[in-house]
């Protein structure tokens, strides 16, 4: 079985190798599956992410959310070591600034930043996923740290954590680490998978 770093490298390379025309088509299908879901329709506060490095991109879902009068948020790195996420309001008029990883974040006051628990739906980037809701991220642990409270609650209603990925990122099984926060589902170009927690 490959190590997490080997698997991460392989999956990232496959993701980056996608033809740009095919990538756009896959992203459109992902957005369609997501925005037609009851999870999306019933959510008032939706946290997205700014896709980069070949990540699956559901950014077009923001337009649909705004047209349905939903509030959209983007993650902002916070904390003395920039290792926790808070969520900033994101509108068509938002002024963006790059964080230490060159990822755009809304430029807002600290008072406008909300914790993850304030969201109804959080779209989560990932490198790989399995059918048990395990997620292989980039290795920084930002989402695991930011939603660690889920590890200590038996019943969790919100936010719903939905990974966004291409089918090629699906693997048979990921080993669980004690700090891993599982996903409620993953949306791909094929469908929205929901996992029994």
MARGULO-506458 format. One line per field, with one value per atom (N, C-alpha, C): residue number from 1; residue in one letter; chain; atom name; x, y, z. Coordinates in steps of 0.001 Angstrom, whole numbers, padded with zeros to 6 digits, always signed. Layout:
# residues N
n: (NUM|...)
res: (a|...)
chain: (A|...)
atom: (CA|...)
east: (X|...)
north: (Y|...)
up: (Z|...)
This chain:
# residues 197
n: (1|1|1|2|2|2|3|3|3|4|4|4|5|5|5|6|6|6|7|7|7|8|8|8|9|9|9|10|10|10|11|11|11|12|12|12|13|13|13|14|14|14|15|15|15|16|16|16|17|17|17|18|18|18|19|19|19|20|20|20|21|21|21|22|22|22|23|23|23|24|24|24|25|25|25|26|26|26|27|27|27|28|28|28|29|29|29|30|30|30|31|31|31|32|32|32|33|33|33|34|34|34|35|35|35|36|36|36|37|37|37|38|38|38|39|39|39|40|40|40|41|41|41|42|42|42|43|43|43|44|44|44|45|45|45|46|46|46|47|47|47|48|48|48|49|49|49|50|50|50|51|51|51|52|52|52|53|53|53|54|54|54|55|55|55|56|56|56|57|57|57|58|58|58|59|59|59|60|60|60|61|61|61|62|62|62|63|63|63|64|64|64|65|65|65|66|66|66|67|67|67|68|68|68|69|69|69|70|70|70|71|71|71|72|72|72|73|73|73|74|74|74|75|75|75|76|76|76|77|77|77|78|78|78|79|79|79|80|80|80|81|81|81|82|82|82|83|83|83|84|84|84|85|85|85|86|86|86|87|87|87|88|88|88|89|89|89|90|90|90|91|91|91|92|92|92|93|93|93|94|94|94|95|95|95|96|96|96|97|97|97|98|98|98|99|99|99|100|100|100|101|101|101|102|102|102|103|103|103|104|104|104|105|105|105|106|106|106|107|107|107|108|108|108|109|109|109|110|110|110|111|111|111|112|112|112|113|113|113|114|114|114|115|115|115|116|116|116|117|117|117|118|118|118|119|119|119|120|120|120|121|121|121|122|122|122|123|123|123|124|124|124|125|125|125|126|126|126|127|127|127|128|128|128|129|129|129|130|130|130|131|131|131|132|132|132|133|133|133|134|134|134|135|135|135|136|136|136|137|137|137|138|138|138|139|139|139|140|140|140|141|141|141|142|142|142|143|143|143|144|144|144|145|145|145|146|146|146|147|147|147|148|148|148|149|149|149|150|150|150|151|151|151|152|152|152|153|153|153|154|154|154|155|155|155|156|156|156|157|157|157|158|158|158|159|159|159|160|160|160|161|161|161|162|162|162|163|163|163|164|164|164|165|165|165|166|166|166|167|167|167|168|168|168|169|169|169|170|170|170|171|171|171|172|172|172|173|173|173|174|174|174|175|175|175|176|176|176|177|177|177|178|178|178|179|179|179|180|180|180|181|181|181|182|182|182|183|183|183|184|184|184|185|185|185|186|186|186|187|187|187|188|188|188|189|189|189|190|190|190|191|191|191|192|192|192|193|193|193|194|194|194|195|195|195|196|196|196|197|197|197)
res: (x|x|x|x|x|x|x|x|x|x|x|x|x|x|x|x|x|x|x|x|x|x|x|x|x|x|x|x|x|x|x|x|x|x|x|x|x|x|x|x|x|x|x|x|x|x|x|x|x|x|x|x|x|x|x|x|x|x|x|x|x|x|x|x|x|x|x|x|x|x|x|x|x|x|x|x|x|x|x|x|x|x|x|x|x|x|x|x|x|x|x|x|x|x|x|x|x|x|x|x|x|x|x|x|x|x|x|x|x|x|x|x|x|x|x|x|x|x|x|x|x|x|x|x|x|x|x|x|x|x|x|x|x|x|x|x|x|x|x|x|x|x|x|x|x|x|x|x|x|x|x|x|x|x|x|x|x|x|x|x|x|x|x|x|x|x|x|x|x|x|x|x|x|x|x|x|x|x|x|x|x|x|x|x|x|x|x|x|x|x|x|x|x|x|x|x|x|x|x|x|x|x|x|x|x|x|x|x|x|x|x|x|x|x|x|x|x|x|x|x|x|x|x|x|x|x|x|x|x|x|x|x|x|x|x|x|x|x|x|x|x|x|x|x|x|x|x|x|x|x|x|x|x|x|x|x|x|x|x|x|x|x|x|x|x|x|x|x|x|x|x|x|x|x|x|x|x|x|x|x|x|x|x|x|x|x|x|x|x|x|x|x|x|x|x|x|x|x|x|x|x|x|x|x|x|x|x|x|x|x|x|x|x|x|x|x|x|x|x|x|x|x|x|x|x|x|x|x|x|x|x|x|x|x|x|x|x|x|x|x|x|x|x|x|x|x|x|x|x|x|x|x|x|x|x|x|x|x|x|x|x|x|x|x|x|x|x|x|x|x|x|x|x|x|x|x|x|x|x|x|x|x|x|x|x|x|x|x|x|x|x|x|x|x|x|x|x|x|x|x|x|x|x|x|x|x|x|x|x|x|x|x|x|x|x|x|x|x|x|x|x|x|x|x|x|x|x|x|x|x|x|x|x|x|x|x|x|x|x|x|x|x|x|x|x|x|x|x|x|x|x|x|x|x|x|x|x|x|x|x|x|x|x|x|x|x|x|x|x|x|x|x|x|x|x|x|x|x|x|x|x|x|x|x|x|x|x|x|x|x|x|x|x|x|x|x|x|x|x|x|x|x|x|x|x|x|x|x|x|x|x|x|x|x|x|x|x|x|x|x|x|x|x|x|x|x|x|x|x|x|x|x|x|x|x|x|x|x|x|x|x|x|x|x|x|x|x|x|x|x|x|x|x|x|x|x|x|x|x|x|x|x|x|x|x|x|x|x|x|x|x|x|x|x|x|x|x|x|x|x|x|x|x|x|x|x|x|x|x|x|x)
chain: (A|A|A|A|A|A|A|A|A|A|A|A|A|A|A|A|A|A|A|A|A|A|A|A|A|A|A|A|A|A|A|A|A|A|A|A|A|A|A|A|A|A|A|A|A|A|A|A|A|A|A|A|A|A|A|A|A|A|A|A|A|A|A|A|A|A|A|A|A|A|A|A|A|A|A|A|A|A|A|A|A|A|A|A|A|A|A|A|A|A|A|A|A|A|A|A|A|A|A|A|A|A|A|A|A|A|A|A|A|A|A|A|A|A|A|A|A|A|A|A|A|A|A|A|A|A|A|A|A|A|A|A|A|A|A|A|A|A|A|A|A|A|A|A|A|A|A|A|A|A|A|A|A|A|A|A|A|A|A|A|A|A|A|A|A|A|A|A|A|A|A|A|A|A|A|A|A|A|A|A|A|A|A|A|A|A|A|A|A|A|A|A|A|A|A|A|A|A|A|A|A|A|A|A|A|A|A|A|A|A|A|A|A|A|A|A|A|A|A|A|A|A|A|A|A|A|A|A|A|A|A|A|A|A|A|A|A|A|A|A|A|A|A|A|A|A|A|A|A|A|A|A|A|A|A|A|A|A|A|A|A|A|A|A|A|A|A|A|A|A|A|A|A|A|A|A|A|A|A|A|A|A|A|A|A|A|A|A|A|A|A|A|A|A|A|A|A|A|A|A|A|A|A|A|A|A|A|A|A|A|A|A|A|A|A|A|A|A|A|A|A|A|A|A|A|A|A|A|A|A|A|A|A|A|A|A|A|A|A|A|A|A|A|A|A|A|A|A|A|A|A|A|A|A|A|A|A|A|A|A|A|A|A|A|A|A|A|A|A|A|A|A|A|A|A|A|A|A|A|A|A|A|A|A|A|A|A|A|A|A|A|A|A|A|A|A|A|A|A|A|A|A|A|A|A|A|A|A|A|A|A|A|A|A|A|A|A|A|A|A|A|A|A|A|A|A|A|A|A|A|A|A|A|A|A|A|A|A|A|A|A|A|A|A|A|A|A|A|A|A|A|A|A|A|A|A|A|A|A|A|A|A|A|A|A|A|A|A|A|A|A|A|A|A|A|A|A|A|A|A|A|A|A|A|A|A|A|A|A|A|A|A|A|A|A|A|A|A|A|A|A|A|A|A|A|A|A|A|A|A|A|A|A|A|A|A|A|A|A|A|A|A|A|A|A|A|A|A|A|A|A|A|A|A|A|A|A|A|A|A|A|A|A|A|A|A|A|A|A|A|A|A|A|A|A|A|A|A|A|A|A|A|A|A|A|A|A|A|A|A|A|A|A|A|A|A|A|A|A|A|A|A|A|A|A|A|A|A|A|A|A)
atom: (N|CA|C|N|CA|C|N|CA|C|N|CA|C|N|CA|C|N|CA|C|N|CA|C|N|CA|C|N|CA|C|N|CA|C|N|CA|C|N|CA|C|N|CA|C|N|CA|C|N|CA|C|N|CA|C|N|CA|C|N|CA|C|N|CA|C|N|CA|C|N|CA|C|N|CA|C|N|CA|C|N|CA|C|N|CA|C|N|CA|C|N|CA|C|N|CA|C|N|CA|C|N|CA|C|N|CA|C|N|CA|C|N|CA|C|N|CA|C|N|CA|C|N|CA|C|N|CA|C|N|CA|C|N|CA|C|N|CA|C|N|CA|C|N|CA|C|N|CA|C|N|CA|C|N|CA|C|N|CA|C|N|CA|C|N|CA|C|N|CA|C|N|CA|C|N|CA|C|N|CA|C|N|CA|C|N|CA|C|N|CA|C|N|CA|C|N|CA|C|N|CA|C|N|CA|C|N|CA|C|N|CA|C|N|CA|C|N|CA|C|N|CA|C|N|CA|C|N|CA|C|N|CA|C|N|CA|C|N|CA|C|N|CA|C|N|CA|C|N|CA|C|N|CA|C|N|CA|C|N|CA|C|N|CA|C|N|CA|C|N|CA|C|N|CA|C|N|CA|C|N|CA|C|N|CA|C|N|CA|C|N|CA|C|N|CA|C|N|CA|C|N|CA|C|N|CA|C|N|CA|C|N|CA|C|N|CA|C|N|CA|C|N|CA|C|N|CA|C|N|CA|C|N|CA|C|N|CA|C|N|CA|C|N|CA|C|N|CA|C|N|CA|C|N|CA|C|N|CA|C|N|CA|C|N|CA|C|N|CA|C|N|CA|C|N|CA|C|N|CA|C|N|CA|C|N|CA|C|N|CA|C|N|CA|C|N|CA|C|N|CA|C|N|CA|C|N|CA|C|N|CA|C|N|CA|C|N|CA|C|N|CA|C|N|CA|C|N|CA|C|N|CA|C|N|CA|C|N|CA|C|N|CA|C|N|CA|C|N|CA|C|N|CA|C|N|CA|C|N|CA|C|N|CA|C|N|CA|C|N|CA|C|N|CA|C|N|CA|C|N|CA|C|N|CA|C|N|CA|C|N|CA|C|N|CA|C|N|CA|C|N|CA|C|N|CA|C|N|CA|C|N|CA|C|N|CA|C|N|CA|C|N|CA|C|N|CA|C|N|CA|C|N|CA|C|N|CA|C|N|CA|C|N|CA|C|N|CA|C|N|CA|C|N|CA|C|N|CA|C|N|CA|C|N|CA|C|N|CA|C|N|CA|C|N|CA|C|N|CA|C|N|CA|C|N|CA|C|N|CA|C|N|CA|C|N|CA|C|N|CA|C|N|CA|C|N|CA|C|N|CA|C|N|CA|C|N|CA|C|N|CA|C|N|CA|C|N|CA|C|N|CA|C|N|CA|C|N|CA|C|N|CA|C|N|CA|C|N|CA|C|N|CA|C|N|CA|C|N|CA|C|N|CA|C|N|CA|C|N|CA|C|N|CA|C|N|CA|C|N|CA|C|N|CA|C|N|CA|C)
east: (+000848|+000000|+000898|+000641|+001486|+001302|+002335|+002239|+001323|+000892|+000036|+000730|+002016|+002721|+002849|+003088|+003156|+001795|+000744|-000608|-000970|-000619|-000895|-000206|+001060|+001811|+001188|+000812|+000226|-001113|-001979|-003302|-003226|-002319|-002164|-001671|-000755|-000247|-001361|-002198|-003314|-004306|-004553|-005497|-004979|-003698|-003105|-003041|-002985|-002843|-004148|-005249|-006525|-006468|-007005|-007109|-007995|-007615|-008396|-009858|-010111|-011498|-012286|-011688|-012340|-012532|-011533|-011625|-012839|-013012|-014146|-015472|-015539|-016760|-017040|-016011|-016169|-016605|-015996|-016377|-017838|-018300|-019707|-020636|-020259|-021084|-021083|-019915|-019827|-020758|-020700|-021555|-023027|-023381|-024775|-025245|-024444|-024824|-024948|-024029|-024045|-025272|-025500|-026560|-027961|-028080|-029393|-029686|-028726|-028909|-029754|-030429|-031226|-030316|-029096|-028140|-027860|-027625|-027341|-028590|-029718|-030962|-031378|-031122|-031570|-030547|-029401|-028337|-028381|-028352|-028347|-026948|-026027|-024630|-023762|-023091|-022291|-020848|-019935|-018504|-017922|-017224|-016562|-015059|-014298|-012848|-012407|-011263|-010707|-009825|-010259|-009554|-008226|-007234|-005926|-005213|-004101|-003273|-004060|-004985|-005736|-006915|-007241|-008368|-009679|-010601|-011950|-012540|-013212|-013647|-015162|-015793|-017248|-017554|-016616|-016768|-018037|-018443|-019662|-020896|-020816|-021942|-022187|-021159|-021347|-022379|-022307|-023285|-024698|-024871|-026209|-026650|-025705|-026040|-026485|-025728|-026099|-027458|-027735|-029024|-030193|-029902|-030944|-030896|-030184|-030101|-029459|-028490|-027710|-026447|-025901|-024645|-023490|-022465|-021301|-020086|-019236|-018046|-016829|-015663|-014392|-013543|-012690|-011830|-010732|-010386|-009306|-008409|-007109|-006162|-006054|-006084|-006083|-005197|-004888|-004088|-002648|-001901|-000503|+000358|-000015|+000755|-000028|-001097|-001956|-002390|-002841|-003152|-004604|-005460|-006887|-007666|-008850|-009690|-010851|-011149|-012398|-012968|-014199|-014854|-015340|-014947|-015239|-016336|-017248|-018279|-017632|-018225|-017726|-018888|-018777|-019816|-019170|-019984|-019382|-018503|-018694|-017928|-016783|-016525|-015477|-014110|-013348|-011939|-011140|-010291|-009527|-008055|-007409|-005960|-005398|-004189|-003580|-003011|-003225|-002638|-001202|-000609|+000790|+001013|-000075|+000026|-000421|-000593|-001065|-002483|-003294|-004704|-005524|-006386|-007188|-008147|-008202|-009124|-009827|-011094|-011753|-011053|-010872|-010281|-011412|-011540|-012615|-012032|-012811|-012364|-012453|-011683|-011692|-013083|-013840|-015182|-016144|-015848|-016715|-016426|-015346|-014970|-015813|-016325|-017171|-016494|-016760|-016232|-016974|-016361|-016966|-018322|-018526|-019798|-020975|-020676|-021731|-022250|-021545|-021940|-022996|-023774|-024688|-024018|-023245|-022596|-021187|-020197|-018805|-018295|-017875|-017256|-015764|-015251|-013892|-013028|-011879|-010966|-010306|-009870|-009209|-008328|-007442|-006577|-007136|-007681|-008265|-009372|-010235|-011321|-011687|-012331|-012825|-014312|-014898|-016345|-016775|-015842|-016179|-016146|-015922|-015879|-014519|-013499|-012146|-011610|-010872|-010342|-008830|-008169|-006740|-006587|-006104|-005924|-004500|-004138|-002805|-001740|-002179|-001222|-001040|-001695|-001548|-002466|-003546|-004456|-005399|-005558|-006378|-007839|-008419|-009829|-010002|-009078|-009162|-009105|-008189|-008103|-009346|-009811|-010926|-012253|-012377|-013620|-013402|-012354|-012001|-013106|-013965|-015057|-015958|-015987|-016807|-016344|-015085|-014543|-015123|-015670|-016123|-017635|-018357|-019817|-020392|-021313|-021913|-022912|-023593|-024608|-024182|-024032|-023559|-024483|-025205|-026178|-025603|-024733|-024145|-022811|-021952|-022158|-021960|-022509|-022255|-020976|-020049|-018776|-018847|-018778|-018872|-017586|-016871|-015675|-016042|-015155|-015353|-014167|-014457|-013369|-013769|-012776|-012998|-013025|-013715|-013787|-012402|-011453|-010110|-009423|-009997|-009423|-009982|-010879|-011497|-010560|-010339|-009471|-010257|-009737|-010484|-010556|-009458|-009461|-008327|-008634|-007628|-007526|-006331|-006130|-006528|-007249|-007713|-006675|-006427|-005563|-006457|-005983|-006827|-007399|-006702|-007134|-008019|-008224|-008993|-010469|-010992|-012422|-013039|-014026|-014627|-015605|-015839|-016766|-018166|-019156|-020544|-020836|-020042|-020245|-019160|-019186|-018282|-019086|-018923|-019557|-018483|-018767|-017878|-018696|-018043|-018762|-019801|-019687|-020617|-021870|-021688|-022831|-022397|-023368|-023110|-023203|-022082|-022052|-022301|-023218|-023436|-023022|-022334|-021790|-022565|-022728|-023335|-022273|-022553|-021576|-021787)
north: (-001178|+000000|+001248|+002207|+003398|+004263|+005005|+005929|+007082|+007869|+009019|+009997|+010227|+011188|+010657|+009351|+008768|+008847|+008518|+008576|+010018|+010935|+012350|+012813|+012445|+012841|+012262|+010983|+010331|+010955|+011163|+011715|+013163|+013933|+015323|+015379|+014473|+014439|+014071|+013097|+012701|+013850|+014543|+015661|+016794|+017111|+018183|+017817|+016524|+016072|+016132|+016454|+016522|+017568|+017221|+018155|+019334|+020576|+021744|+021733|+021248|+021190|+020168|+019010|+017982|+018482|+019161|+019688|+020621|+021511|+022449|+021701|+020661|+019850|+019131|+018562|+017862|+018828|+020028|+021028|+021451|+021555|+021915|+020827|+019574|+018473|+018458|+018711|+018775|+019859|+021035|+022150|+021779|+021105|+020701|+019736|+018707|+017752|+018446|+019346|+020049|+020945|+021801|+022804|+022217|+021009|+020355|+019519|+019431|+018599|+019317|+018530|+019114|+019775|+019269|+019894|+021334|+021557|+022903|+023772|+023239|+024025|+024441|+023610|+023912|+024701|+024997|+025692|+027190|+027973|+029427|+030016|+029391|+029830|+028720|+029030|+028025|+028495|+027699|+027995|+027225|+027942|+027341|+027494|+027196|+027404|+027882|+028529|+029021|+027914|+027322|+026169|+026574|+025731|+025920|+024588|+024550|+023346|+022158|+022425|+021349|+020839|+021501|+021052|+021151|+020258|+020343|+021686|+022336|+023716|+023831|+024096|+024315|+025795|+026657|+028099|+028635|+028026|+028485|+028342|+027484|+027330|+028604|+029443|+030719|+031578|+031624|+032406|+031922|+030624|+030071|+030358|+030297|+030603|+032055|+032972|+034392|+034641|+033970|+034194|+033672|+032773|+032227|+032880|+034014|+034800|+034036|+033191|+032495|+033307|+033138|+033801|+032842|+033364|+032567|+033062|+032124|+032441|+031737|+032318|+031691|+031560|+030534|+030373|+031427|+031794|+032730|+032073|+032078|+031522|+032456|+031864|+032658|+031984|+032691|+032131|+032578|+032445|+032918|+032185|+030957|+030201|+030019|+030797|+030699|+029253|+028593|+027168|+026821|+027826|+027594|+028382|+027908|+028592|+029299|+030482|+031169|+031478|+031907|+032082|+033513|+034098|+035492|+035585|+036550|+036743|+036993|+036392|+036507|+036889|+038041|+038540|+038853|+039143|+039516|+040763|+041581|+042822|+042710|+041507|+041340|+041731|+042414|+042693|+041516|+040937|+039754|+040104|+039373|+039492|+038095|+037873|+036550|+036319|+035085|+034727|+034238|+033660|+033230|+032093|+031432|+030375|+030868|+032177|+032806|+032379|+032069|+031738|+032978|+033420|+034616|+034429|+035467|+035525|+036883|+036951|+038256|+039132|+040397|+041336|+041936|+041462|+041902|+042142|+042778|+042976|+041652|+041535|+040319|+040037|+041090|+040938|+040260|+040296|+039677|+038191|+037692|+036291|+035401|+034318|+033397|+032036|+031337|+029976|+029010|+027900|+026897|+026413|+026371|+025871|+026771|+027992|+028918|+028603|+027774|+027441|+026339|+026273|+025148|+024061|+024496|+023590|+024101|+023203|+023566|+022661|+023277|+022536|+022445|+021230|+020960|+020457|+021078|+020558|+019282|+018450|+017212|+016687|+015784|+015105|+013725|+013041|+011716|+011483|+010521|+010172|+008709|+008140|+006774|+006730|+005547|+005396|+005426|+005589|+005712|+007177|+008087|+009504|+009994|+009153|+009581|+010479|+011498|+012500|+012566|+012572|+012834|+014265|+015143|+016545|+016807|+018082|+018482|+018210|+017905|+017562|+018634|+019781|+020858|+020736|+019985|+019767|+020907|+021872|+023057|+022701|+021885|+021522|+020598|+019674|+018790|+019600|+020559|+021388|+022259|+022817|+023762|+023094|+021792|+021074|+019913|+020016|+018933|+018642|+019604|+019374|+018233|+017974|+016859|+015505|+015417|+014147|+013768|+014748|+014522|+014572|+014664|+014706|+013538|+012850|+011688|+012121|+013209|+013686|+015067|+015204|+016467|+016868|+017949|+018384|+019383|+020295|+021259|+021725|+022153|+022164|+020784|+020599|+019388|+019614|+018693|+018786|+017931|+018579|+017883|+018122|+017044|+017143|+017372|+018026|+018294|+017671|+016757|+015995|+015467|+014985|+014225|+012738|+011971|+010518|+009883|+010403|+009817|+009943|+010739|+010910|+009911|+009075|+008076|+006886|+006468|+005323|+004287|+003071|+002003|+002187|+002625|+002739|+003656|+004567|+005419|+005054|+004922|+004629|+005856|+005628|+006737|+007076|+008369|+008883|+009429|+009476|+009927|+011333|+012192|+013586|+013789|+012741|+012884|+013144|+014195|+014511|+013971|+013103|+012491|+013453|+013184|+013968|+013373|+014225|+013757|+013257|+013708|+013296|+013865|+013457|+013992|+014152|+015298|+015510|+015416|+014601|+014446|+014689|+014533|+014674|+013576|+012492|+011373|+011562|+011973|+012124|+012727|+012981|+013354|+012097|+011693|+010522|+010996|+010360|+010664|+009437|+009653|+008561|+008414|+007178|+006917|+007164|+008077|+008436|+007553)
up: (+000000|+000000|+000000|-000908|-000962|+000284|+000635|+001760|+001364|+002364|+002073|+001128|+001337|+000479|-000951|-001117|-002462|-003153|-002422|-002980|-003330|-002462|-002709|-003998|-004167|-005370|-006632|-006568|-007748|-008127|-007145|-007424|-007890|-007319|-007764|-009203|-009572|-010943|-011920|-011548|-012419|-012572|-011487|-011501|-012394|-012264|-013080|-014557|-014864|-016257|-017040|-016407|-017124|-018235|-019398|-020510|-020088|-020402|-019969|-020432|-021642|-022130|-021320|-021092|-020282|-018845|-018296|-016933|-016802|-017770|-017725|-017769|-018588|-018676|-017359|-016762|-015488|-014390|-014369|-013369|-013526|-014769|-015005|-014471|-014663|-014139|-012615|-012022|-010557|-010030|-010646|-010219|-010359|-011433|-011640|-010551|-010262|-009209|-007856|-007596|-006317|-006188|-007174|-007051|-007172|-007708|-007772|-006533|-005628|-004438|-003389|-002571|-001482|-000455|-000286|+000639|+000235|-001030|-001520|-001418|-001865|-001861|-000466|+000538|+001899|+002713|+002138|+002872|+002605|+003686|+003558|+003542|+004297|+004357|+003792|+002688|+001992|+001895|+002451|+002353|+001173|+000331|-000827|-000641|-001668|-001627|-002989|-003043|-004299|-004868|-005976|-006540|-007179|-006967|-007583|-007681|-008374|-008482|-009048|-009961|-010593|-009791|-008665|-007838|-008606|-008292|-008854|-008442|-009387|-009186|-009284|-008152|-008123|-007940|-008346|-008160|-008821|-009926|-010611|-009724|-008713|-007787|-006997|-006859|-006148|-006866|-008200|-008969|-008696|-008669|-008412|-006986|-006064|-004665|-004531|-005128|-005047|-005676|-006810|-007482|-006645|-005711|-004819|-003436|-003341|-002098|-000944|-001279|-000263|+000012|+001203|+001549|+001268|+000617|+000225|+001014|+001406|+002204|+001607|+001849|+001489|+002749|+002815|+003989|+004047|+005274|+005548|+006598|+006364|+007337|+008531|+009724|+010947|+011983|+013027|+014112|+014000|+015079|+015072|+014039|+013709|+012719|+011422|+011254|+010068|+009836|+010919|+010792|+011103|+011229|+011421|+010373|+010074|+009100|+009782|+009307|+009567|+008194|+008153|+006862|+006682|+005550|+005242|+004193|+004339|+003317|+001954|+000930|-000438|-001338|-001974|-002886|-004228|-005251|-006546|-006449|-005412|-005260|-004249|-003752|-002745|-003282|-002429|-002720|-002169|-003012|-002616|-002435|-001529|-001354|-001178|-001645|-001543|-000154|+000349|+001641|+001429|+002462|+002381|+001381|+000934|-000077|-001452|-001594|-002835|-003204|-002202|-002417|-002090|-003010|-002737|-001560|-000721|+000410|+000372|+000781|+000873|+001911|+001580|+002529|+003358|+004579|+005465|+006854|+007711|+009086|+009837|+010888|+011703|+012273|+012554|+013121|+012150|+010865|+009861|+009655|+010233|+010053|+010962|+010407|+011151|+011305|+012411|+012557|+011643|+011380|+010497|+010953|+012266|+012789|+012397|+011953|+011526|+010125|+009400|+008036|+008040|+006972|+006770|+005934|+004955|+004012|+003769|+003860|+003589|+002476|+001374|+000274|+000572|+000547|+001015|-000145|-000365|-001387|-000889|-001820|-001412|-002532|-002153|-003122|-003425|-002405|-002587|-001586|-001889|-000970|-001154|-000127|-000240|+000114|+000024|+000224|+001681|+002603|+004018|+004465|+003527|+003858|+004317|+004148|+004494|+003385|+003800|+002871|+002993|+001858|+001806|+001324|+002205|+001852|+001395|+001413|+000975|+002037|+003254|+004298|+005363|+005201|+006182|+007381|+007263|+008376|+008686|+007777|+008050|+008313|+007470|+007653|+008856|+009074|+010238|+011533|+011622|+012822|+012989|+011888|+011959|+012289|+012008|+012293|+013257|+014079|+015006|+016017|+016304|+017266|+016819|+015538|+015028|+015566|+015927|+016424|+017782|+018494|+019864|+020010|+018896|+018962|+018177|+018777|+018110|+017037|+017290|+016350|+015862|+014578|+014017|+012886|+013052|+012049|+011050|+011539|+010628|+011150|+010297|+008854|+008250|+007085|+006316|+005534|+005639|+004926|+003674|+002530|+001244|+000456|+000187|-000629|-002085|-002808|-004234|-004963|-005904|-006518|-007884|-008596|-009831|-009465|-010256|-010004|-009936|-010689|-010698|-009343|-008430|-007094|-006085|-006531|-005656|-005512|-004269|-003989|-003195|-003162|-002501|-000987|-000382|+001083|+001525|+002441|+003062|+004537|+005016|+006446|+007253|+008333|+009167|+010228|+010363|+011417|+012528|+013773|+014888|+014700|+013975|+013796|+012560|+011773|+010529|+010798|+010205|+010254|+008969|+009101|+007912|+007235|+005973|+005171|+005241|+005051|+004942|+003530|+002575|+001200|+000309|-000949|-001973|-003249|-003901|-005199|-006280|-007299|-008453|-009709|-010853|-012119|-012315|-011557|-011692|-010848|-009576|-008680|-007355|-006494|-005106|-004273|-003689|-002811|-001393|-000688|+000728|+001519|+002623|+003408|+004706|+005157|+006469|+007515|+008412|+009451|+010669)
